[in-house]
Amino acid sequence: MGLIEKMIKARGGDRRSREKILKAQRKRLLALVRTAREKSPFYRKLYAGIPDDPSLADLPPVSKPELMAHFDDVLTDRSITMERIDRFTQNLDNIGRMIDDKYLIFKTSGSTGNPAVVLYDRPNIDVASAVAAFRTFARKEDLRKFLKHGKKTAGVFADYGFYLACGMSRYLQLKMPRQNAKITVDVNAPEADIIKQLNEFQPSMLSGYPSNLSLLADLKELNIHPDVVITGGELLTDDIRAKLERRFGCYVQTHYSCTEGGEIACECEEKHLHINEDWVIVEPVNSAGEPVPCGEMSDKVLLTNLSNHIQPFIRYELTDRIIVHDEKCGCGRTTRWLEIEGRTDDILEFDHGVRIAPMSLYKILEEVKAIRRFQLIQRAPDRLELRMVSDDPAGAFAQAKHDLQEFFAGKGLTVDVILSEQTPQADKISGKFKHVCKDFA
């Protein structure tokens, strides 16, 4: 199936009957399982003894640590190895370029555990492009204005490393070098630089992390008039949605995605996140891995990406807590929709009223390779405590402290960073985990 056919199917795929959606889902699942069994040593062993025509429940769940520990054997292309990927990704000029002219490479540490390395082949990229083209916009009028104004898109994300946002952006820029309709603005650049780039570019679509966009909205020097704002990476709260709508005078929406699963759910005009059920399977489960009924909060999610055949993610465990709804939606889409308990890290405030969005600090620490898990706690306006798990604590902390203090120096701040004797932990009352939080009066 080529890109054009995928785009045609994506255009109305979420409005077909439930029977047709589930039929397409089942067909793609069986094809994915067949590929995994035939070409992946990891899955061949894991699926030994399961039926030829398995139900979803027949397939054992998998976790990120498990897939990363057996990375080479998980892949269905035996010529690609972690060793080759490590060499390829050492050169940052390879961001957005395909290894062997076949696969894009993305990295993410996610919310827990070791970093994940994720490969996208061309069919997977085509699905992502088709879904983005026809399901990203909640309202048709916003899509029309976006097309009329040249599809100018500005993403305020981490503009370094092999992250999905900047990697896919650069891939498109390299693929279509004459089109200057898309820029990525580094979320950690000085505010003056961010303002200058956005004011000069005048995007029709503005995208970024909600907490960062909330801070940008306070800058009077920012003079842009986007047709739509689309957030991601964090929970879009009602307060931030309303603030962004007032500031930019346009519709504000969000979506639910991850590097391993792609575009999981797209928002409609009813503000419901509709699952792209023709291309992903979302299973809400409790802590024991048992199914959770519609309308009830899950403890985690089992995700199956039906379009990735190079690196199968089949019943892949995510730590997100969601509620899946099967009630009919007024927008006309027939797919189920969900609510997600998203990341709710704190915006930190330092001396002189300087505020820093949590994602900026998250991305700095995510780049310290020796850190396997972290939590940054603000204990005073000029003091941070770092909790972490690392095989090289001294080296990891030294680099983390240097990178954080270099970042703060660029903001005109002097901030002490101390190493905690404790490991990262969830709140003892709520049970929620925050990577970046404030804990002082």
FIBAVO-697115 format. One record per residue (C-alpha): x, y, z. Coordinates in steps of 0.02 Angstrom, whole numbers. Layout:
BEGIN
<zase px="X" py="Y" pz="Z"/>
...
//
This chain:
BEGIN
<zase px="0" py="0" pz="0"/>
<zase px="78" py="165" pz="-56"/>
<zase px="66" py="337" pz="22"/>
<zase px="-78" py="393" pz="-89"/>
<zase px="-182" py="240" pz="-44"/>
<zase px="-142" py="263" pz="141"/>
<zase px="-196" py="445" pz="131"/>
<zase px="-360" py="396" pz="48"/>
<zase px="-394" py="268" pz="184"/>
<zase px="-344" py="389" pz="322"/>
<zase px="-462" py="522" pz="258"/>
<zase px="-619" py="426" pz="304"/>
<zase px="-548" py="282" pz="403"/>
<zase px="-608" py="347" pz="570"/>
<zase px="-787" py="367" pz="509"/>
<zase px="-815" py="193" pz="441"/>
<zase px="-925" py="67" pz="530"/>
<zase px="-853" py="-16" pz="685"/>
<zase px="-860" py="-181" pz="593"/>
<zase px="-750" py="-118" pz="452"/>
<zase px="-626" py="-34" pz="570"/>
<zase px="-606" py="-191" pz="675"/>
<zase px="-590" py="-298" pz="518"/>
<zase px="-447" py="-189" pz="453"/>
<zase px="-368" py="-190" pz="626"/>
<zase px="-375" py="-380" pz="636"/>
<zase px="-302" py="-402" pz="462"/>
<zase px="-156" py="-288" pz="501"/>
<zase px="-125" py="-371" pz="669"/>
<zase px="-111" py="-543" pz="591"/>
<zase px="7" py="-476" pz="457"/>
<zase px="116" py="-395" pz="591"/>
<zase px="121" py="-554" pz="696"/>
<zase px="165" py="-656" pz="542"/>
<zase px="311" py="-538" pz="501"/>
<zase px="370" py="-542" pz="682"/>
<zase px="367" py="-732" pz="689"/>
<zase px="456" py="-755" pz="524"/>
<zase px="590" py="-621" pz="536"/>
<zase px="620" py="-578" pz="719"/>
<zase px="715" py="-707" pz="825"/>
<zase px="647" py="-626" pz="983"/>
<zase px="465" py="-641" pz="932"/>
<zase px="491" py="-813" pz="854"/>
<zase px="544" py="-876" pz="1025"/>
<zase px="413" py="-775" pz="1119"/>
<zase px="271" py="-837" pz="1010"/>
<zase px="322" py="-1020" pz="1007"/>
<zase px="168" py="-1120" pz="1046"/>
<zase px="36" py="-988" pz="1012"/>
<zase px="-98" py="-1025" pz="880"/>
<zase px="-73" py="-981" pz="697"/>
<zase px="-228" py="-872" pz="707"/>
<zase px="-201" py="-795" pz="879"/>
<zase px="-316" py="-681" pz="975"/>
<zase px="-240" py="-525" pz="1049"/>
<zase px="-245" py="-605" pz="1222"/>
<zase px="-139" py="-751" pz="1158"/>
<zase px="8" py="-633" pz="1130"/>
<zase px="120" py="-602" pz="1282"/>
<zase px="145" py="-418" pz="1328"/>
<zase px="319" py="-343" pz="1311"/>
<zase px="407" py="-200" pz="1402"/>
<zase px="532" py="-68" pz="1349"/>
<zase px="677" py="-140" pz="1453"/>
<zase px="641" py="-311" pz="1379"/>
<zase px="640" py="-250" pz="1198"/>
<zase px="795" py="-142" pz="1222"/>
<zase px="890" py="-285" pz="1306"/>
<zase px="856" py="-394" pz="1152"/>
<zase px="862" py="-252" pz="1025"/>
<zase px="955" py="-340" pz="884"/>
<zase px="845" py="-494" pz="893"/>
<zase px="684" py="-391" pz="896"/>
<zase px="720" py="-310" pz="728"/>
<zase px="655" py="-397" pz="572"/>
<zase px="801" py="-334" pz="466"/>
<zase px="950" py="-437" pz="522"/>
<zase px="1076" py="-314" pz="446"/>
<zase px="1035" py="-178" pz="573"/>
<zase px="1116" py="-188" pz="745"/>
<zase px="1129" py="-75" pz="897"/>
<zase px="1315" py="-61" pz="864"/>
<zase px="1283" py="9" pz="691"/>
<zase px="1149" py="126" pz="758"/>
<zase px="1267" py="191" pz="892"/>
<zase px="1397" py="233" pz="760"/>
<zase px="1267" py="314" pz="647"/>
<zase px="1192" py="422" pz="784"/>
<zase px="1361" py="486" pz="846"/>
<zase px="1355" py="603" pz="696"/>
<zase px="1217" py="731" pz="729"/>
<zase px="1213" py="772" pz="544"/>
<zase px="1124" py="604" pz="525"/>
<zase px="970" py="671" pz="615"/>
<zase px="828" py="652" pz="490"/>
<zase px="932" py="540" pz="376"/>
<zase px="898" py="356" pz="346"/>
<zase px="1021" py="221" pz="393"/>
<zase px="1051" py="115" pz="237"/>
<zase px="925" py="230" pz="153"/>
<zase px="789" py="124" pz="237"/>
<zase px="753" py="176" pz="416"/>
<zase px="740" py="335" pz="518"/>
<zase px="811" py="321" pz="694"/>
<zase px="730" py="404" pz="845"/>
<zase px="777" py="400" pz="1028"/>
<zase px="676" py="434" pz="1183"/>
<zase px="695" py="395" pz="1367"/>
<zase px="508" py="403" pz="1394"/>
<zase px="446" py="419" pz="1571"/>
<zase px="532" py="269" pz="1650"/>
<zase px="676" py="149" pz="1626"/>
<zase px="812" py="147" pz="1496"/>
<zase px="810" py="252" pz="1336"/>
<zase px="717" py="177" pz="1189"/>
<zase px="786" py="172" pz="1013"/>
<zase px="648" py="163" pz="882"/>
<zase px="660" py="132" pz="695"/>
<zase px="532" py="191" pz="566"/>
<zase px="528" py="115" pz="392"/>
<zase px="448" py="202" pz="243"/>
<zase px="275" py="119" pz="261"/>
<zase px="271" py="174" pz="444"/>
<zase px="320" py="351" pz="393"/>
<zase px="183" py="348" pz="260"/>
<zase px="52" py="301" pz="389"/>
<zase px="110" py="439" pz="504"/>
<zase px="102" py="564" pz="360"/>
<zase px="-72" py="507" pz="307"/>
<zase px="-142" py="517" pz="483"/>
<zase px="-62" py="688" pz="508"/>
<zase px="-134" py="752" pz="345"/>
<zase px="-315" py="704" pz="378"/>
<zase px="-338" py="682" pz="566"/>
<zase px="-225" py="810" pz="650"/>
<zase px="-347" py="955" pz="634"/>
<zase px="-499" py="948" pz="747"/>
<zase px="-593" py="1075" pz="639"/>
<zase px="-602" py="1086" pz="449"/>
<zase px="-599" py="1276" pz="451"/>
<zase px="-428" py="1274" pz="535"/>
<zase px="-361" py="1154" pz="403"/>
<zase px="-426" py="1267" pz="264"/>
<zase px="-340" py="1420" pz="338"/>
<zase px="-180" py="1321" pz="364"/>
<zase px="-177" py="1268" pz="181"/>
<zase px="-222" py="1443" pz="122"/>
<zase px="-77" py="1519" pz="219"/>
<zase px="54" py="1403" pz="148"/>
<zase px="57" py="1266" pz="280"/>
<zase px="187" py="1364" pz="379"/>
<zase px="223" py="1261" pz="534"/>
<zase px="333" py="1308" pz="681"/>
<zase px="370" py="1180" pz="815"/>
<zase px="447" py="1237" pz="980"/>
<zase px="534" py="1078" pz="1033"/>
<zase px="706" py="1012" pz="1076"/>
<zase px="802" py="1049" pz="915"/>
<zase px="943" py="927" pz="947"/>
<zase px="965" py="742" pz="962"/>
<zase px="868" py="603" pz="878"/>
<zase px="697" py="649" pz="951"/>
<zase px="542" py="616" pz="848"/>
<zase px="489" py="798" pz="827"/>
<zase px="655" py="869" pz="765"/>
<zase px="704" py="708" pz="675"/>
<zase px="545" py="700" pz="573"/>
<zase px="552" py="887" pz="540"/>
<zase px="729" py="874" pz="470"/>
<zase px="683" py="720" pz="369"/>
<zase px="547" py="821" pz="281"/>
<zase px="663" py="969" pz="256"/>
<zase px="794" py="857" pz="176"/>
<zase px="663" py="771" pz="70"/>
<zase px="588" py="935" pz="9"/>
<zase px="730" py="1063" pz="22"/>
<zase px="642" py="1196" pz="-82"/>
<zase px="493" py="1203" pz="34"/>
<zase px="524" py="1323" pz="177"/>
<zase px="358" py="1292" pz="263"/>
<zase px="421" py="1207" pz="421"/>
<zase px="543" py="1259" pz="557"/>
<zase px="592" py="1189" pz="726"/>
<zase px="634" py="1318" pz="859"/>
<zase px="744" py="1254" pz="999"/>
<zase px="643" py="1257" pz="1159"/>
<zase px="802" py="1292" pz="1258"/>
<zase px="862" py="1439" pz="1152"/>
<zase px="865" py="1612" pz="1231"/>
<zase px="693" py="1692" pz="1234"/>
<zase px="751" py="1833" pz="1120"/>
<zase px="803" py="1705" pz="987"/>
<zase px="639" py="1611" pz="1000"/>
<zase px="540" py="1772" pz="982"/>
<zase px="645" py="1829" pz="833"/>
<zase px="625" py="1664" pz="740"/>
<zase px="438" py="1653" pz="768"/>
<zase px="405" py="1836" pz="727"/>
<zase px="503" py="1823" pz="565"/>
<zase px="426" py="1657" pz="514"/>
<zase px="244" py="1699" pz="559"/>
<zase px="179" py="1520" pz="572"/>
<zase px="6" py="1468" pz="525"/>
<zase px="21" py="1320" pz="645"/>
<zase px="113" py="1334" pz="811"/>
<zase px="154" py="1175" pz="903"/>
<zase px="248" py="1135" pz="1062"/>
<zase px="239" py="1076" pz="1242"/>
<zase px="94" py="1157" pz="1337"/>
<zase px="203" py="1220" pz="1479"/>
<zase px="326" py="1304" pz="1360"/>
<zase px="191" py="1382" pz="1253"/>
<zase px="111" py="1447" pz="1412"/>
<zase px="272" py="1537" pz="1455"/>
<zase px="291" py="1605" pz="1277"/>
<zase px="115" py="1673" pz="1287"/>
<zase px="173" py="1791" pz="1425"/>
<zase px="303" py="1874" pz="1312"/>
<zase px="232" py="2038" pz="1245"/>
<zase px="368" py="2047" pz="1112"/>
<zase px="299" py="1890" pz="1028"/>
<zase px="192" py="1951" pz="883"/>
<zase px="121" py="1802" pz="788"/>
<zase px="-54" py="1758" pz="732"/>
<zase px="-67" py="1570" pz="703"/>
<zase px="-224" py="1491" pz="633"/>
<zase px="-211" py="1347" pz="756"/>
<zase px="-105" py="1293" pz="904"/>
<zase px="-74" py="1106" pz="926"/>
<zase px="10" py="1046" pz="1085"/>
<zase px="89" py="880" pz="1131"/>
<zase px="210" py="793" pz="1248"/>
<zase px="121" py="848" pz="1406"/>
<zase px="-56" py="860" pz="1473"/>
<zase px="-149" py="1011" pz="1401"/>
<zase px="-247" py="1077" pz="1549"/>
<zase px="-406" py="1178" pz="1530"/>
<zase px="-319" py="1330" pz="1603"/>
<zase px="-174" py="1325" pz="1481"/>
<zase px="-292" py="1291" pz="1334"/>
<zase px="-395" py="1445" pz="1380"/>
<zase px="-239" py="1551" pz="1406"/>
<zase px="-168" py="1506" pz="1235"/>
<zase px="-335" py="1538" pz="1150"/>
<zase px="-344" py="1712" pz="1227"/>
<zase px="-164" py="1753" pz="1184"/>
<zase px="-160" py="1692" pz="1005"/>
<zase px="-343" py="1714" pz="959"/>
<zase px="-360" py="1543" pz="879"/>
<zase px="-417" py="1365" pz="913"/>
<zase px="-304" py="1264" pz="1028"/>
<zase px="-301" py="1074" pz="1028"/>
<zase px="-193" py="927" pz="1076"/>
<zase px="-156" py="747" pz="1029"/>
<zase px="-88" py="587" pz="1107"/>
<zase px="66" py="507" pz="1032"/>
<zase px="230" py="422" pz="1075"/>
<zase px="383" py="376" pz="975"/>
<zase px="349" py="189" pz="986"/>
<zase px="166" py="201" pz="936"/>
<zase px="157" py="355" pz="827"/>
<zase px="-5" py="454" pz="825"/>
<zase px="-113" py="358" pz="949"/>
<zase px="-261" py="475" pz="961"/>
<zase px="-316" py="638" pz="878"/>
<zase px="-431" py="767" pz="955"/>
<zase px="-600" py="812" pz="879"/>
<zase px="-703" py="971" pz="898"/>
<zase px="-788" py="893" pz="1049"/>
<zase px="-614" py="887" pz="1130"/>
<zase px="-617" py="697" pz="1130"/>
<zase px="-456" py="606" pz="1090"/>
<zase px="-508" py="477" pz="958"/>
<zase px="-399" py="323" pz="946"/>
<zase px="-332" py="287" pz="772"/>
<zase px="-396" py="109" pz="789"/>
<zase px="-360" py="60" pz="610"/>
<zase px="-173" py="83" pz="643"/>
<zase px="-151" py="58" pz="831"/>
<zase px="-229" py="-54" pz="963"/>
<zase px="-247" py="22" pz="1136"/>
<zase px="-283" py="-94" pz="1284"/>
<zase px="-314" py="-13" pz="1454"/>
<zase px="-261" py="-137" pz="1589"/>
<zase px="-240" py="-141" pz="1778"/>
<zase px="-76" py="-169" pz="1871"/>
<zase px="-93" py="-357" pz="1845"/>
<zase px="-114" py="-336" pz="1657"/>
<zase px="-299" py="-378" pz="1659"/>
<zase px="-420" py="-282" pz="1545"/>
<zase px="-505" py="-128" pz="1618"/>
<zase px="-684" py="-93" pz="1559"/>
<zase px="-730" py="64" pz="1463"/>
<zase px="-761" py="210" pz="1579"/>
<zase px="-635" py="155" pz="1711"/>
<zase px="-458" py="220" pz="1740"/>
<zase px="-319" py="100" pz="1693"/>
<zase px="-153" py="76" pz="1782"/>
<zase px="-59" py="62" pz="1617"/>
<zase px="-83" py="33" pz="1431"/>
<zase px="-37" py="-107" pz="1311"/>
<zase px="-4" py="-30" pz="1140"/>
<zase px="12" py="-115" pz="972"/>
<zase px="79" py="-14" pz="825"/>
<zase px="8" py="-98" pz="670"/>
<zase px="114" py="-2" pz="544"/>
<zase px="291" py="-38" pz="609"/>
<zase px="356" py="-200" pz="535"/>
<zase px="543" py="-167" pz="557"/>
<zase px="531" py="-157" pz="747"/>
<zase px="367" py="-234" pz="805"/>
<zase px="284" py="-157" pz="958"/>
<zase px="150" py="-285" pz="1000"/>
<zase px="59" py="-265" pz="1166"/>
<zase px="197" py="-146" pz="1220"/>
<zase px="180" py="-80" pz="1397"/>
<zase px="159" py="107" pz="1426"/>
<zase px="145" py="181" pz="1599"/>
<zase px="6" py="302" pz="1547"/>
<zase px="-157" py="296" pz="1643"/>
<zase px="-308" py="315" pz="1529"/>
<zase px="-497" py="298" pz="1522"/>
<zase px="-566" py="228" pz="1358"/>
<zase px="-743" py="279" pz="1307"/>
<zase px="-858" py="188" pz="1188"/>
<zase px="-998" py="318" pz="1196"/>
<zase px="-1049" py="392" pz="1029"/>
<zase px="-964" py="557" pz="992"/>
<zase px="-1054" py="705" pz="915"/>
<zase px="-913" py="736" pz="792"/>
<zase px="-964" py="587" pz="684"/>
<zase px="-808" py="483" pz="707"/>
<zase px="-844" py="302" pz="749"/>
<zase px="-680" py="263" pz="837"/>
<zase px="-672" py="250" pz="1026"/>
<zase px="-598" py="396" pz="1120"/>
<zase px="-496" py="415" pz="1277"/>
<zase px="-447" py="527" pz="1420"/>
<zase px="-266" py="526" pz="1477"/>
<zase px="-188" py="568" pz="1642"/>
<zase px="-41" py="659" pz="1567"/>
<zase px="124" py="724" pz="1630"/>
<zase px="93" py="864" pz="1756"/>
<zase px="268" py="920" pz="1804"/>
<zase px="288" py="1090" pz="1886"/>
<zase px="344" py="1254" pz="1808"/>
<zase px="490" py="1311" pz="1916"/>
<zase px="516" py="1492" pz="1969"/>
<zase px="689" py="1561" pz="2009"/>
<zase px="763" py="1726" pz="2065"/>
<zase px="707" py="1885" pz="1976"/>
<zase px="543" py="1800" pz="1929"/>
<zase px="622" py="1690" pz="1795"/>
<zase px="511" py="1541" pz="1757"/>
<zase px="571" py="1381" pz="1674"/>
<zase px="456" py="1253" pz="1594"/>
<zase px="485" py="1074" pz="1654"/>
<zase px="512" py="1005" pz="1480"/>
<zase px="666" py="1114" pz="1456"/>
<zase px="750" py="1036" pz="1607"/>
<zase px="685" py="863" pz="1563"/>
<zase px="767" py="870" pz="1392"/>
<zase px="935" py="924" pz="1466"/>
<zase px="940" py="777" pz="1587"/>
<zase px="874" py="658" pz="1455"/>
<zase px="1033" py="691" pz="1356"/>
<zase px="1146" py="629" pz="1497"/>
<zase px="1169" py="452" pz="1433"/>
<zase px="1232" py="381" pz="1598"/>
<zase px="1070" py="426" pz="1687"/>
<zase px="941" py="287" pz="1678"/>
<zase px="807" py="374" pz="1781"/>
<zase px="796" py="545" pz="1863"/>
<zase px="693" py="667" pz="1964"/>
<zase px="735" py="852" pz="1985"/>
<zase px="665" py="939" pz="2138"/>
<zase px="673" py="1126" pz="2171"/>
<zase px="711" py="1154" pz="2356"/>
<zase px="737" py="1343" pz="2348"/>
<zase px="737" py="1483" pz="2218"/>
<zase px="922" py="1449" pz="2189"/>
<zase px="940" py="1265" pz="2233"/>
<zase px="894" py="1102" pz="2145"/>
<zase px="909" py="923" pz="2207"/>
<zase px="940" py="785" pz="2080"/>
<zase px="883" py="608" pz="2117"/>
<zase px="943" py="481" pz="1992"/>
<zase px="983" py="301" pz="1950"/>
<zase px="1147" py="274" pz="1857"/>
<zase px="1284" py="146" pz="1834"/>
<zase px="1409" py="290" pz="1845"/>
<zase px="1337" py="407" pz="1979"/>
<zase px="1489" py="521" pz="1995"/>
<zase px="1513" py="545" pz="1808"/>
<zase px="1327" py="562" pz="1774"/>
<zase px="1302" py="692" pz="1910"/>
<zase px="1454" py="792" pz="1855"/>
<zase px="1388" py="805" pz="1678"/>
<zase px="1209" py="839" pz="1734"/>
<zase px="1265" py="978" pz="1851"/>
<zase px="1375" py="1056" pz="1716"/>
<zase px="1237" py="1052" pz="1584"/>
<zase px="1104" py="1121" pz="1702"/>
<zase px="1213" py="1261" pz="1767"/>
<zase px="1267" py="1307" pz="1591"/>
<zase px="1083" py="1319" pz="1543"/>
<zase px="1042" py="1427" pz="1695"/>
<zase px="1193" py="1539" pz="1663"/>
<zase px="1119" py="1576" pz="1493"/>
<zase px="965" py="1639" pz="1584"/>
<zase px="1070" py="1749" pz="1699"/>
<zase px="1043" py="1633" pz="1847"/>
<zase px="1158" py="1552" pz="1974"/>
<zase px="1080" py="1390" pz="2034"/>
<zase px="1159" py="1261" pz="2145"/>
<zase px="1130" py="1078" pz="2099"/>
<zase px="1153" py="947" pz="2234"/>
<zase px="1148" py="757" pz="2222"/>
<zase px="1017" py="671" pz="2328"/>
<zase px="1047" py="509" pz="2420"/>
<zase px="870" py="456" pz="2373"/>
<zase px="813" py="378" pz="2210"/>
<zase px="668" py="449" pz="2107"/>
<zase px="500" py="414" pz="2189"/>
<zase px="316" py="447" pz="2168"/>
<zase px="218" py="561" pz="2284"/>
<zase px="177" py="463" pz="2441"/>
<zase px="-3" py="527" pz="2447"/>
<zase px="-60" py="538" pz="2265"/>
<zase px="52" py="401" pz="2196"/>
<zase px="91" py="512" pz="2045"/>
<zase px="268" py="530" pz="1981"/>
<zase px="343" py="695" pz="1924"/>
<zase px="512" py="713" pz="1841"/>
<zase px="522" py="898" pz="1880"/>
<zase px="436" py="968" pz="2034"/>
<zase px="441" py="1108" pz="2162"/>
<zase px="449" py="1071" pz="2348"/>
<zase px="472" py="1226" pz="2455"/>
<zase px="360" py="1359" pz="2530"/>
//
